[in-house]
Amino acid sequence: MDKTERELRYQIEKWTKLLEKKLEKITSSKDPEFLKNIKAYYSDSKHFFEEKDFIRSFEALLWSYSWLEIGIRYSFLEEK
């Protein structure tokens, strides 16, 4: 494994933990499709990670996290 792969794996693992912690705090969604998209991108990230496609895994993870942050900021999602 080269340096870039190691760094991508590290970043994916780090941001996955952050995403999972934030998802645990979501209590409701004004639009179920919004939360569904977040979880779909998260699922895609895990799939790509298992396939060792770290670039696509990181990309899907960032989309998931971005949707989550937008949802919280604009009150589509509610946190504990």
Protein Blocks (a to p, Z undefined) as FASTA:
>chain_A
ZZklmmmmmmmmmmmmmmmmmmmmpmbdfblklmmmmmmmmmmmmmmmmnopaklmmmmm
mmmmmmmmmmmmnopaccZZ
